[in-house]
Amino acid sequence: MAKRIGSICDNVRPLRAIHAVTAAIAFFAMQIFIVFYIFPQRSLTPLRAATFGLIQPSLVANLAILGIVVGLILVRTGGQRRYDIGWTGS
């Protein structure tokens, strides 16, 4: 059981600098790829039309970036747990 001091837990794993830099570079590279390649081709327009505008291309792009940067880089290669990146239950 983690020892709590207020709302801060003392068992949070620190993130190594190389993983933080990798996540930042991947984030910016994916943003550039999506803005200059995916959006101009309008390849996500059928998704918006099929859902009558409920799902926007920017939502899909941001969820993909979040999943790749957080899921693959921080959790898989960085060794972070759900608790370490702020995904905790009450």
N, C-alpha and C positions, 0 to 999 in steps of 0.2 A: 504494500500500500504506500502510496506517495505521501510524503509529509507536506502539508499545505501551510503556506504562510499567506494569509488573506486569500486571494484568488490565484496566487502564483504557485506553481508546482516546481519542486526542485529536481525533478527527473526528466526534464526536457533535454533531448539530445541536441547538441549544437550542430549547425550545418557547416561543413567545410567550405572554405572560400571557393575552391574549384567548382563545386556543385552550384553555388550561388551564381558564379560568373557564367557557367554553362547554361543555367536556367534563363538568365537575362539575355544572353546571346540568342538562344533558341526562341525566346519570346519575341525579340525584335525581328529576327529573321522570318518567323512565321507571320508576323504582322505585315511585313513588307511583301511577302509572297501572296498573302490573301488580298491586300489592298491593290496591288499592281497586277496580279494574275487572275485570281478567282473572281473578284467583283467585276472587272471590266468584261469578262467573258459571259457574265450573267448566267453562270452554270447553276446557281442556286435558285433562280427564278421559278422553275417548275415546283420546287418545294413550297415556295410562298403561295403560288397559285393553287396547289393541291390542298393547302390548309386555309385557304381564303384569307391570307395575310396574317394568320396567327403566329406562324414561325417565320421570322425574318432572317435573311442571310447573315446579318451581323450577329444574331443570337447563335446560329450554328457555328460561325467562325470563332466566336469567343469561347464557346463550350469546347470546341476542338482544341484551341490553344490551351485552355485551362486543363483539359485532360492530358495533353501531351506534356506540358511543362510541369504540372504538379504530379500527375500520375507516373509518368515515365522517368523524368529527370530527378525530381526531389525524392519520391518514394522508392523507386527501383534502384537507381544508381546512388542516390544520396543516403539511403538507409534510414530515411525518416519514417516515423510511425504516424498514424492518423492524429494522435495526440500532439505530436511535435509540430504539425502544420495547422493546428487549430480545429480539427474536426473531432469534437468531443460531444458526447451525449450528456444529458443532464440527469 
